[in-house]
Amino acid sequence: MAEENIFSGLKVVELASFIAGPAAATILSDFGADVIKVEPPNGELWRHGQNIPPQPHSEVPYPFQLSNRNKRGVALNLKAASAQQVLERLAKWADVFIVNTPHPARKKLKLEYDDVAQWNPRLIYADLTGFGEKGPDAALPGFDLTAYWARSGLLYMTRDAGAPPTWPVSGSGDNATAVAIYAGIATALYRRERTGKGSYVTTSLLATGIWSAGVFIQAALCGANFYGLHDRAHPANAALNLYKSSDGTMVRSRRYSR
């Protein structure tokens, strides 16, 4: 990058757990932002992610480090009577506020956008959910496997004919969603530079999964004819297939046109 510290001086408060929300804050920190991560008194569960199968086991908490490097930390009991005073100070200090607490709990804790934005009208409030901020599943917690992979249809599509769905690479949907909410934050910051106004931005694991599966989903909406799941023995397009080479490795054949 030509300018590694483009976000130097940007102040971020992150009230998020596991991967997508924290990883979005990490991207901002990689470009120079000052990030304060707010955790419960006993710490975030993902601090022990290396002990949760099927993550490779290690004495080093590498999953937590991967999505939480460069940050400062605060332990805060959000249910305590004094928590609102601390949150107010953090919101007034911050440029960006990242939250992924499910909305029913967020409402009880007075962490919704209207609660926080009253303290700082220039604040960029980034709302990350599992299934979107509206609709019948808006209140449900969502994870990489359930919201990004399963509900979007990716878990069904990314397999060969005759094979059942399998467990995807851990965190892959979370990381894609982190980039999506980071893009929303960056866009809102640009808008604030032009208008002086803060913004509410949001995305979800499901929305990013649908974006990732967009070619097939758009095809279905257009009434397209599907070839079915990929069959290596009888591919719909021989130039788009995996083949075993003479040394036993798998290679991909692909035809490019100019």
Secondary structure as GFF3:
##gff-version 3
##sequence-region A 1 258
A	DSSP	beta_strand	11	15	.	.	.	ID=ss1
A	DSSP	alpha_helix	20	30	.	.	.	ID=ss2
A	DSSP	beta_strand	34	39	.	.	.	ID=ss3
A	DSSP	three_ten_helix	45	51	.	.	.	ID=ss4
A	DSSP	alpha_helix	62	68	.	.	.	ID=ss5
A	DSSP	beta_strand	72	75	.	.	.	ID=ss6
A	DSSP	alpha_helix	83	93	.	.	.	ID=ss7
A	DSSP	beta_strand	96	99	.	.	.	ID=ss8
A	DSSP	alpha_helix	103	108	.	.	.	ID=ss9
A	DSSP	alpha_helix	113	117	.	.	.	ID=ss10
A	DSSP	beta_strand	124	129	.	.	.	ID=ss11
A	DSSP	pi_helix	144	151	.	.	.	ID=ss12
A	DSSP	alpha_helix	154	157	.	.	.	ID=ss13
A	DSSP	alpha_helix	172	195	.	.	.	ID=ss14
A	DSSP	beta_strand	199	204	.	.	.	ID=ss15
A	DSSP	alpha_helix	205	212	.	.	.	ID=ss16
A	DSSP	alpha_helix	214	221	.	.	.	ID=ss17
A	DSSP	beta_strand	241	244	.	.	.	ID=ss18
A	DSSP	beta_strand	250	253	.	.	.	ID=ss19
###
